[in-house]
Amino acid sequence: MEEYIDVCGPSGNDTRTVKAGQLDLSTATGRMIARQRGVQARYEVERMIERSKRARDQKVERGEYCGGPRPFGCEPDGSTPRTLLCPHCGLTGPDGFTERRHCDDCKAVNQFTPRLSCKAYDATDTLRVTYVCDDCATEVTFLAGSEADAVARCIEGILAGAALGSIQAELLKQGMRTSMSSTDREPFTLNIWSIILRPRNAALVKHCGQIAGRADWMGLTDEATWRSAVAVLEDPSRRLLSTNARKHLGSNLYLCGGCGATLKASSKPKRYGGGTRPVYRCRVKDCVTRDLPALDNFVMLNLMDRLMKEDTRNPAAELIGAEDPVAVWNSPQFDLSRKRSAVDYLLTVTVHPARRGRLPSGSYFGSETVQVAWK
């Protein structure tokens, strides 16, 4: 205001405002009125900001959605998962379901204060929100292929060792995008990193950069699973560059039986017909060279054979309880990053130099020189 008065006052420029009317800045009285109205306007703006902050703080205390663009995985109200499914009658959508609030300690239902404290047990941070079907009273799940289901699968994929790039490519192939910021703009490409790190996935409210408490909506996964995925993503040793993505099952996993270094994917000239064939080589001394597809197949067969035994304790989440681990392994969803994670977690593969030429069995691949040890 003072700078404006210094510029326009001496020249006698006419000043007209939308709400304050005409101002004569060439006189002392006009300048005083302008200054007073400026102070009053600034006061109103600051009061409005304070009221907005108080209203947001109250929403956070009640665990309510504070507004903004529609979060990926939720309906426009910011709290209802997209999309709900009744496993009994097949009803889908946000309508036809009733929200229920459970206490994880005393198992009371819909016994919570406005600040999400259990009335029966007098406990905080015990709220768990679910939905039930209005027709058959069955507790709902997420529709396969929906946004809510996609967020849950992304979190599970990170824990299973999948790369962010492979998860994003899979979702984009399904046609999933983030919500549009306006009707005139194209949908933004998915940012899997930021989607997974959101506390709202575990029904937690974030306020002023910190987790402020439980939210009054249904989580897309449980808190323990979400925090585990966050720990994986925020691990300083995790490589995030897409150029570091592995293209082969055993790269930097298989060990050389000669010097103990890891093997790398390479190529070797074919003996007949020209061209090259893919091989694994010792990374340090080049003391081991083995056929890449044959070695990968041998490791995969050993892994599947062990997984099918009853006494197997399988830490690979997506293979646990599978009736046919081979089918799961070969499915499009179980990409190379998941396969590498399973091999790295379960096996130590040591590759020794092989004899030259064809073996008595007629094969060039000698499995007796490959040592597979379970961790």
C-alpha positions as CSV (number, residue, x, y, z in Angstrom):
1,M,0.0,0.0,0.0
2,E,2.8,2.5,0.9
3,E,4.7,1.8,-2.3
4,Y,1.5,2.2,-4.3
5,I,0.7,5.6,-2.5
6,D,4.3,6.8,-3.2
7,V,3.9,6.1,-6.9
8,C,0.3,7.2,-7.6
9,G,-0.3,9.9,-5.0
10,P,1.9,12.7,-6.4
11,S,0.8,12.2,-10.0
12,G,-2.9,12.4,-9.0
13,N,-3.9,9.1,-10.7
14,D,-7.5,8.1,-10.1
15,T,-7.8,5.0,-7.9
16,R,-11.0,3.0,-7.8
17,T,-11.5,-0.3,-5.9
18,V,-14.1,-3.0,-6.2
19,K,-15.4,-2.8,-2.6
20,A,-13.9,0.3,-1.1
21,G,-15.0,2.7,-3.8
22,Q,-12.9,5.6,-5.1
23,L,-9.7,6.7,-3.3
24,D,-8.1,10.1,-3.6
25,L,-4.4,9.5,-2.8
26,S,-3.4,13.2,-3.5
27,T,-4.8,14.3,-0.1
28,A,-3.8,13.4,3.4
29,T,-7.4,12.3,4.2
30,G,-7.6,10.1,1.1
31,R,-4.3,8.4,2.0
32,M,-5.4,7.9,5.6
33,I,-8.6,6.2,4.4
34,A,-6.7,4.0,2.0
35,R,-4.3,2.9,4.8
36,Q,-7.2,2.2,7.2
37,R,-9.0,0.1,4.6
38,G,-5.9,-1.8,3.8
39,V,-5.3,-2.6,7.5
40,Q,-8.9,-3.8,7.9
41,A,-8.7,-6.0,4.8
42,R,-5.4,-7.6,6.0
43,Y,-7.1,-8.2,9.4
44,E,-10.0,-10.0,7.7
45,V,-7.7,-12.2,5.7
46,E,-5.7,-13.2,8.7
47,R,-8.9,-14.0,10.7
48,M,-10.1,-16.2,7.7
49,I,-6.7,-18.0,7.7
50,E,-7.0,-18.7,11.5
51,R,-10.6,-20.0,11.1
52,S,-9.5,-22.3,8.3
53,K,-6.7,-23.7,10.4
54,R,-9.0,-24.3,13.4
55,A,-11.5,-26.0,11.2
56,R,-8.8,-28.2,9.7
57,D,-7.5,-29.1,13.2
58,Q,-11.0,-30.0,14.3
59,K,-11.4,-32.3,11.2
60,V,-8.1,-34.0,12.0
61,E,-9.2,-34.6,15.7
62,R,-12.3,-36.3,14.3
63,G,-10.3,-38.2,11.7
64,E,-12.2,-36.6,8.8
65,Y,-11.1,-36.1,5.3
66,C,-9.8,-32.5,4.9
67,G,-10.4,-32.0,1.2
68,G,-8.3,-31.8,-1.9
69,P,-8.1,-33.8,-5.1
70,R,-9.7,-37.2,-5.0
71,P,-7.1,-39.6,-3.6
72,F,-6.3,-42.6,-5.8
73,G,-8.2,-45.6,-4.5
74,C,-11.1,-43.6,-3.0
75,E,-14.3,-42.1,-4.1
76,P,-14.7,-38.3,-4.4
77,D,-15.7,-38.1,-0.7
78,G,-12.1,-39.0,0.1
79,S,-13.0,-41.8,2.5
80,T,-15.0,-44.6,0.7
81,P,-12.7,-47.1,-1.0
82,R,-13.2,-47.5,-4.8
83,T,-14.6,-50.0,-5.4
84,L,-16.4,-52.1,-2.7
85,L,-17.7,-55.6,-3.4
86,C,-20.0,-57.9,-1.4
87,P,-18.5,-61.4,-1.7
88,H,-21.9,-63.0,-1.0
89,C,-24.4,-61.2,-3.3
90,G,-22.0,-59.5,-5.7
91,L,-23.1,-55.9,-5.1
92,T,-20.5,-53.3,-6.1
93,G,-20.1,-49.6,-5.8
94,P,-20.1,-47.0,-3.1
95,D,-23.9,-47.3,-2.6
96,G,-25.8,-50.1,-0.9
97,F,-23.3,-50.4,2.0
98,T,-23.3,-49.3,5.6
99,E,-20.2,-48.1,7.5
100,R,-19.3,-49.7,10.8
101,R,-16.8,-48.7,13.4
102,H,-15.1,-51.5,15.4
103,C,-12.9,-51.3,18.5
104,D,-10.0,-53.7,18.2
105,D,-9.7,-54.0,22.0
106,C,-13.2,-54.6,23.3
107,K,-14.9,-55.5,19.9
108,A,-17.6,-52.9,20.5
109,V,-19.4,-51.6,17.3
110,N,-20.3,-48.0,16.7
111,Q,-19.4,-47.0,20.2
112,F,-17.0,-44.1,19.5
113,T,-17.0,-40.4,20.5
114,P,-16.6,-37.6,17.9
115,R,-12.9,-37.7,18.6
116,L,-12.7,-41.4,17.8
117,S,-12.3,-42.7,21.4
118,C,-14.1,-45.9,22.3
119,K,-16.9,-45.2,24.8
120,A,-17.1,-48.8,26.1
121,Y,-13.4,-49.3,26.6
122,D,-12.3,-45.6,27.0
123,A,-9.4,-46.3,24.6
124,T,-7.9,-44.3,21.7
125,D,-6.3,-45.5,18.5
126,T,-8.4,-48.7,18.5
127,L,-10.8,-47.7,15.7
128,R,-11.2,-50.0,12.6
129,V,-13.7,-49.0,10.0
130,T,-15.4,-51.6,7.7
131,Y,-18.5,-51.8,5.5
132,V,-21.3,-54.3,5.4
133,C,-23.8,-55.0,2.6
134,D,-27.3,-53.6,3.3
135,D,-28.9,-56.6,1.6
136,C,-27.1,-59.6,3.3
137,A,-25.1,-57.9,6.1
138,T,-21.9,-59.5,4.8
139,E,-18.6,-57.6,5.4
140,V,-17.3,-56.3,2.1
141,T,-14.0,-56.6,0.2
142,F,-12.4,-54.7,-2.7
143,L,-13.5,-55.4,-6.3
144,A,-10.6,-57.1,-8.2
145,G,-9.1,-54.7,-10.6
146,S,-10.4,-51.6,-8.8
147,E,-8.3,-48.7,-7.5
148,A,-8.5,-49.8,-3.9
149,D,-7.5,-53.3,-4.8
150,A,-4.6,-51.9,-6.9
151,V,-3.2,-49.9,-3.9
152,A,-3.3,-53.0,-1.7
153,R,-1.6,-55.1,-4.4
154,C,1.1,-52.4,-4.9
155,I,1.9,-52.5,-1.1
156,E,2.0,-56.3,-1.2
157,G,4.2,-56.2,-4.3
158,I,6.8,-54.0,-2.6
159,L,7.0,-56.4,0.3
160,A,7.4,-59.3,-2.2
161,G,10.4,-57.6,-3.7
162,A,8.8,-56.1,-6.9
163,A,10.3,-53.0,-8.5
164,L,8.4,-49.8,-8.6
165,G,8.8,-49.6,-12.3
166,S,7.3,-53.0,-12.9
167,I,4.3,-52.2,-10.6
168,Q,3.7,-48.9,-12.4
169,A,3.9,-50.6,-15.8
170,E,1.4,-53.2,-14.8
171,L,-1.2,-50.6,-13.5
172,L,-0.7,-48.4,-16.6
173,K,-1.3,-51.4,-18.8
174,Q,-4.7,-51.8,-17.0
175,G,-5.5,-48.2,-17.9
176,M,-5.3,-46.8,-14.4
177,R,-4.4,-43.1,-13.9
178,T,-4.6,-40.6,-11.0
179,S,-7.7,-38.4,-10.7
180,M,-7.8,-35.3,-12.9
181,S,-7.1,-31.9,-11.4
182,S,-9.6,-30.3,-13.8
183,T,-11.9,-31.3,-16.6
184,D,-9.7,-29.8,-19.3
185,R,-6.5,-31.7,-18.5
186,E,-5.4,-35.2,-19.2
187,P,-5.1,-37.6,-16.2
188,F,-1.6,-37.6,-14.6
189,T,0.5,-40.7,-14.8
190,L,0.6,-42.8,-11.7
191,N,3.3,-42.0,-9.1
192,I,3.5,-45.3,-7.3
193,W,6.1,-44.0,-4.8
194,S,3.8,-41.3,-3.4
195,I,0.7,-43.5,-3.5
196,I,2.3,-46.2,-1.4
197,L,3.7,-43.8,1.1
198,R,0.4,-42.1,1.9
199,P,-0.6,-42.8,5.6
200,R,-4.3,-42.7,4.5
201,N,-3.8,-46.2,3.0
202,A,-3.6,-47.6,6.6
203,A,-6.4,-45.3,7.8
204,L,-4.1,-42.8,9.4
205,V,-4.4,-39.0,9.2
206,K,-1.4,-36.9,8.3
207,H,-1.4,-33.3,9.5
208,C,1.5,-30.7,9.2
209,G,3.8,-33.4,7.9
210,Q,3.2,-35.8,10.8
211,I,0.8,-38.7,11.5
212,A,-1.8,-37.3,13.8
213,G,-3.8,-40.4,14.6
214,R,-6.5,-42.8,13.3
215,A,-8.8,-41.8,10.5
216,D,-12.5,-42.2,10.3
217,W,-12.4,-44.3,7.1
218,M,-11.6,-47.8,6.0
219,G,-8.0,-48.5,5.3
220,L,-6.8,-50.1,2.1
221,T,-4.4,-52.3,4.1
222,D,-3.5,-52.8,7.7
223,E,-1.1,-50.5,9.5
224,A,1.7,-53.1,10.0
225,T,1.7,-54.0,6.3
226,W,1.8,-50.4,5.3
227,R,4.6,-49.4,7.6
228,S,6.6,-52.4,6.4
229,A,6.3,-51.2,2.8
230,V,7.3,-47.7,3.8
231,A,10.4,-49.1,5.5
232,V,11.3,-50.9,2.3
233,L,10.9,-47.8,0.1
234,E,12.7,-45.5,2.5
235,D,15.7,-47.9,2.9
236,P,18.8,-45.9,2.0
237,S,20.3,-48.9,0.3
238,R,17.4,-49.3,-2.1
239,R,18.2,-48.4,-5.6
240,L,15.5,-46.3,-7.3
241,L,17.0,-45.6,-10.8
242,S,15.2,-47.5,-13.5
243,T,18.5,-47.9,-15.4
244,N,19.6,-50.3,-12.6
245,A,16.7,-52.7,-13.2
246,R,17.8,-56.3,-13.7
247,K,16.9,-58.2,-16.9
248,H,18.0,-61.7,-15.9
249,L,17.1,-63.9,-12.9
250,G,20.6,-64.6,-11.6
251,S,22.5,-61.4,-12.3
252,N,24.4,-60.4,-9.2
253,L,22.8,-63.3,-7.3
254,Y,24.6,-66.5,-8.5
255,L,28.0,-67.0,-7.0
256,C,31.2,-68.1,-8.8
257,G,32.5,-71.4,-7.4
258,G,36.1,-70.3,-8.3
259,C,36.5,-67.0,-6.6
260,G,33.2,-66.4,-4.8
261,A,32.3,-63.3,-6.8
262,T,28.8,-62.8,-8.3
263,L,28.0,-63.6,-11.9
264,K,26.9,-61.1,-14.5
265,A,24.9,-61.6,-17.7
266,S,27.0,-61.5,-20.8
267,S,27.3,-63.0,-24.3
268,K,29.5,-65.5,-26.1
269,P,30.0,-66.2,-29.8
270,K,28.2,-69.2,-31.0
271,R,30.3,-72.1,-32.1
272,Y,28.3,-72.6,-35.3
273,G,26.2,-70.3,-37.4
274,G,27.6,-67.0,-36.2
275,G,26.0,-64.6,-33.7
276,T,26.2,-64.8,-29.9
277,R,24.3,-66.6,-27.1
278,P,23.5,-65.3,-23.6
279,V,25.8,-66.6,-20.8
280,Y,26.6,-65.9,-17.2
281,R,30.2,-64.9,-16.5
282,C,32.2,-64.4,-13.3
283,R,32.3,-60.7,-12.6
284,V,35.9,-60.6,-11.4
285,K,38.2,-63.2,-13.0
286,D,36.0,-64.6,-15.7
287,C,36.7,-68.1,-14.3
288,V,33.1,-69.4,-14.9
289,T,31.0,-69.1,-18.1
290,R,27.7,-70.9,-18.2
291,D,24.7,-70.9,-20.5
292,L,22.2,-68.3,-19.2
293,P,18.8,-69.9,-20.0
294,A,19.9,-73.4,-19.0
295,L,21.2,-72.2,-15.6
296,D,18.1,-70.1,-14.9
297,N,15.9,-73.1,-15.8
298,F,17.9,-75.4,-13.5
299,V,17.6,-72.9,-10.6
300,M,13.9,-72.4,-11.2
301,L,13.2,-76.2,-11.3
302,N,15.1,-76.7,-8.0
303,L,13.1,-73.9,-6.4
304,M,9.7,-75.3,-7.6
305,D,10.7,-78.8,-6.5
306,R,11.4,-77.5,-3.0
307,L,8.3,-75.4,-2.7
308,M,6.1,-78.3,-3.5
309,K,7.3,-80.3,-0.5
310,E,5.1,-80.3,2.6
311,D,7.9,-79.3,5.0
312,T,8.8,-76.2,3.1
313,R,8.7,-72.9,5.0
314,N,8.2,-70.5,2.2
315,P,8.8,-66.7,2.9
316,A,7.8,-65.6,-0.6
317,A,4.4,-64.1,0.1
318,E,2.9,-64.7,-3.3
319,L,3.9,-68.4,-3.4
320,I,2.6,-69.3,0.1
321,G,-0.4,-71.6,-0.1
322,A,-0.3,-71.8,-3.9
323,E,-1.6,-75.1,-5.1
324,D,0.6,-74.7,-8.2
325,P,3.7,-72.6,-7.6
326,V,4.8,-73.1,-11.2
327,A,1.7,-71.4,-12.4
328,V,2.2,-68.6,-10.0
329,W,5.8,-68.3,-11.0
330,N,4.9,-68.1,-14.7
331,S,2.0,-65.7,-14.3
332,P,2.4,-62.2,-15.7
333,Q,1.9,-60.7,-12.3
334,F,4.9,-62.5,-10.9
335,D,7.5,-60.4,-12.8
336,L,11.3,-60.7,-12.9
337,S,11.8,-58.5,-9.8
338,R,9.5,-60.8,-7.7
339,K,11.4,-63.9,-9.1
340,R,14.8,-62.4,-8.2
341,S,13.6,-61.5,-4.7
342,A,12.3,-65.0,-4.1
343,V,15.6,-66.6,-5.4
344,D,17.7,-64.1,-3.3
345,Y,15.7,-64.8,-0.2
346,L,15.5,-68.6,-0.5
347,L,18.6,-69.8,-2.3
348,T,22.4,-69.5,-2.5
349,V,23.4,-70.6,-6.0
350,T,27.1,-71.3,-6.5
351,V,28.3,-72.1,-10.1
352,H,31.5,-74.0,-10.7
353,P,33.4,-74.3,-14.0
354,A,32.0,-77.0,-16.3
355,R,33.8,-79.5,-18.5
356,R,34.1,-78.7,-22.2
357,G,32.1,-80.3,-24.9
358,R,29.0,-82.5,-24.9
359,L,28.2,-84.6,-21.9
360,P,27.5,-88.4,-22.1
361,S,23.8,-87.6,-21.7
362,G,23.9,-85.6,-24.8
363,S,23.5,-82.2,-23.1
364,Y,26.0,-79.4,-22.8
365,F,24.8,-78.3,-19.4
366,G,26.3,-80.1,-16.4
367,S,23.9,-79.7,-13.4
368,E,26.4,-81.4,-11.0
369,T,28.6,-78.3,-11.2
370,V,25.8,-76.1,-9.9
371,Q,25.4,-76.0,-6.1
372,V,22.0,-74.9,-4.8
373,A,21.8,-74.3,-1.0
374,W,18.7,-73.2,0.9
375,K,19.1,-70.3,3.3
